[in-house]
Amino acid sequence: MIAHILRTWSQPSLLLAYVPGLALSALIALVALTVGAWLGNAIIWALLIGMILAAVVRIPDVVLPGVGVSASLVLRAGVALLGFQVTDDAFVALGASGSMLLVVAVFGVIAAGAVLGPVIGLDRNVSIVLAAAVAICGASAAAAFAVVLLSSPEARKRDLACAIGVISLFSTVAMAAYPAVMNWLGFNAAAAGFVLGGSIHEVAHAVGAGFGMSEAVGVSATVTKMLRVALLAPALMLVDGLVRSGQGRTIVPKPPLFLILFVLFALASTFGMVPASLTSITLPLSRFFILMAMAAIGLMLPWRALLVYGWRPVLLIAVLSLGLLGYVTIVAAMVFA
């Protein structure tokens, strides 16, 4: 990937070829941001707008190179920038027991998805992508795992779009429904925040659900969710190694560049080496890059291919989501209530 970037920058004509597609992806991302501010979930809107546009008009060849870059390099950049959001606040606020039990939840959900997915007829790697979206941070985790686990570009676009669509639906429902469950259970702010941050899929939905209850719940939900985000890199490296081992490839896997950058950014942030001004820029930039990637995936997606999955991804995500909710609720009652 580095060689490709250097070769592109050394030839201005190649760089200019990407401008139309990048501009189109950015425009759709801006529209999705606007629509999302009113109707929620800009990520799914970016994907839908791209899919609708591709279905009603022929996408000009001139934009295809830039759209391809948006769906690949821009996506990786967006995931890498998430590392700046990782801090040690979560470990401090949750304590050793809360942090450890949340780590168990993340890896447990991914393992459960790898086992249950093939039972209901899903490819194992696709199942792991779906499980990672439930366990860690929704669409961003699905995108990161898809880059590593789904080798075919066409299959990756289809499977990632499927994962994002289903996970976005469940995350939206969770944002609306889980706070009512917390009120019914009578959990205090720390416990309610732990459950919301530990079970809701998307970062924005987890934070929104928490602050919708109270500022104290919002803070607790945010630090809990950030711990899940911090587990993206170790979970991905572990899963990649296990998958390679299961395929008989004993060579130690070389981590992709975006994952190395995520770890470096996370370490810099954790040790206080990143100024607040930079952190405040990287969060919206990361989100915008991911929106551009979702728009590009929608533009290139053969949407009828999504129908091959039917009910299977919905069932898997439902089972994993309910299992995760039950687990973190029990942990919250034991540790915080």
N, C-alpha and C positions, 0 to 999 in steps of 0.2 A: 504494500500500500504506500509506503514512504517513497519508493522508487517511482510509483505512478504519479504521486503528487509533485515530486521534483521535476519529472519529465514534463508535466503539464505546465508548471510555472515557468519552465525554461522556454516554452513555445507559446507565445501570446495568442497565436491563432487557435490553438487548442483551448486555451482558457476562455476566449471569447465564445467558443462554441457552446460552453456550458451556461452562458449568461441567460438566454431566453428561458430555459427550463428552470434554472434557479429562481428567476424572477417570477415565473408562473407559480412555482411551489410557495414562494414567499407571499405572493398575493393571496393565494388560497388560505395560507396560514393566518394572514391578517383578517380575512373575512371570517374565518373560524373563530378567531379571538373575539371579534365583535359579536357574532351570533352566540358564542358560548357565554359571553357576559350576560346575555338575556335569557338564554335557554339552557345553559349549563353544558359542561363537558366539551370543551373546545377540541379535544383530541378526536373524539368520535365525529365531530362536525367536519374537521379537516379531512378525515378519511371519507366521509359520506359525500362531501362536496366534490372531491377528486373523482370518486366513483361515478357520481351523477354526470359530471362534466364529460368523463370518458365514454359514458353510455349514450349521450345525446349528440355529441360532436366528435368528429375525427381529430385526434390529437396530432398536430403538425409534426413532421419529422424533425424540424429545427429545434423543438423543445426537448426531444427525447434524451440527448446526452445530459443536459442539466437536470432533468427529472431523475435520471438514473443516479446521478451524483447525490441528489437530495435524499434518495431512498437508501443510499449506502453510506457515503462519507459523512454527510450532514447528520444522519442518524447516529453514527458512531460518536461524532463530536458532541451531540446533545447528551448522550449517555455518559460520556467521559466527564462533562462539566457538572454532572450531578454530584461528583466527588466533593466539590466545594461545599455542599450542604451537610456533609458529615462532620459532626463534632463529638466531643466526649460528654456533652450535656446529658445525653440519654443514659449513659452508664452511671453517671452520678445520681440522676434523679430516680432511676429505677432500682438502683442498688444491685448487689451481686446476684441475689436470688431472682429478682424480676428480670434482669438482663439475661441470665442463663436460661431461664424457662422460656423466654421469648426466642432465643437462639434455637432451642429445641423445637419450638413451634415452626419456625421457618424451614429448617431442614426436614422436619417430620412431614410437612405438607408436600414438599418436593418429592420425598421418597414415596409418600402415599400416591401422588399423581403418577409416578413412574410405574407403580404396581397396578393401580386401578385402571388407568387409561387403556392399556392393551386388553384388559379383561372385557371392556365394552366395545372394543373394535377400533380404538385409536392407535396411531403410530406412537411408539414409546417416546421418541424425541418431541413430537408434537405435544404429547401429554406432559412432558417435563416443562415445555414452554408455558403451557396453560397453568401448571402448578406453580411455576415461578411467579407468574403474574398474580396469583392468589397470595402466595407466601411473602412476596417482597414489596413490589411497588407498581402493580398494574401494568400499563402499557409499556413503561420504560423497561421493566424487567423482562417482559415478553420480547421486546425488541433486542435487548442485549443477549438473551438466551437464543433467540432465533438466529442471530448472526453467527453464533458458534455452532449450534446443533443442527440447523437446517441447511444442508449443503446446496441444494438446488435453488437457484435464484427464483424460478417461477413458483416452486413449492413454498419458498420462504415468504414471498409476497402474499400468497393465498392463505397460508397458515397463520401468518402474523396478523393479517386483516381479520381472520376469523377470531383469533385470540383477543384482539383489541375490541372488536364488536361485542363479544359476549362479556368480557371482563368489565367493559365500560357500563353495560347494562346492570350487572350485578353490583358494581361499585356505587352507581347512582341510587339503586334501591337501598343498599346498605346505609348510605349517608342519610337517607330519609327515615329508615326504620330502626336502626340500631340505637339512636338516642332515646327513642320511646322505650326500648327494652331496658336501657340503663335506668330511666326514671321509674319504671315498673319494679325493677329489682332494688331500688333505693340505694344505689352505689354512691359513695362519696366521689369528690372530684378526681382524686388520684386513681381510683379504681375504674371509674367511667372512662377517663382519658386513656388508661392502659388498654381497655377493651376496644375503644374506637380506633386508637392508633395501632393496636396490635391485630386488628381484623379487617378493617376497611382497605380496599385494594389500592385506590389511587391516593397519592399524597394530598392533593387538593381536597378530595372528598373527606379524608380522615381529619384534616385540619378544620375544614368547614363544619363538619359534624360536631367537633369538639367545641369550637368557639360559638356554635349555635346554641350550646347548652350553657356555657359560662366561660369566662376568661381562664379560670383555673383548669377547667376540663380541657380547654383548647391547648393550653401549655403542655399539660400531661400527654394529650394525644399527639402533639407535634414531636416531642422528644421520643416518644415510643415509636412513632412512625419512622423517625430518622434512624433509629437503631436498625429497623428492618432494611432501610435503604443502605446502611453501612454494610450489611451482609451480602449485598449484591455481588461484589467481587469475590469473596471467599466461596460463596455458594456456586458461582459460575465456574471458577477454577476447579473446584472439587467435582462438580458434575461432569465437566469436560474430561477430566482425568479418568473418571469412572467409566464414561462412555467409551473412551479410547481403549481402556483396559478390557472392557467387555467385547470389543471388536478385535481383540488380539494385537492391538498396537501398543507395545510396551514403551515406546519412546516417550520421554517426558514431553507433554504438550507445551508448545510455545504460546504464551498468553498473547492474545491480540493486542495491538497497540492501544485501542481505546480502553481496554481493561487495565493496562499498565498505567495509563494516564489517570484513570479513575482512582486507582490506588494511591498514586503520587499526590493527586489533588486532595484526596481524603486525609492522607497523613499530614500534609501541609496545613489543612484546616484544623485537624484535631490538635496539633501542636501550636496553634495560634500564630502561624506564619502567614496567614492570609488576611489582609486588611478588610474591614467591614465593607468598605466601598466596593472592593472587588467582588465580594460575596454577593452583594446586592445586585450586581450586574450579571453575574454568571447564572443566577436562578432564572430570571426571565429569558436570558439568552438560551439556556439549555432547553427551556420549555418551547421557545420559538423554533429552535432547530428540530425538536421532536415533532412539532406541528408541521413543519415543512416536509419532514420525512413521511408523515402519515398522509399528507396531501399527495406526495409523489407516489406512494404505494397505491392510493386510490386511483390515481391517473393511469397506472400501469396494470391494475388488477383485472384479470378476467373474472368479473363478479359472479358469473354463473357457477364458477368452480367452487364457490363457498357452499353451494347446495349439497355437495357430496358429504358434508359432515353431519347434516341434519341435527338430531337431538343430542348426539354424543358429547360435544364440548360443553353444551349447556348442563348436561347431567354431571359431568366430571367437575366443572367449576362449582355447581351447586353443592355437591357432596363435600368438596374440599373447603368451600367457604363456610358451610354450616359446621363442619368439624373444627375449623380454626376458631370460629366464634365461640363454640362450646368450650374449647380448651382454654382460650384466653379469659373467658368469663370465670371459669373455675380457678385459674391462677390468680385473677384479680381478687376474687373473694378470699383466697387464702393469704395473699401477700399484702393487699392494700385495704381491704374493707374492715 
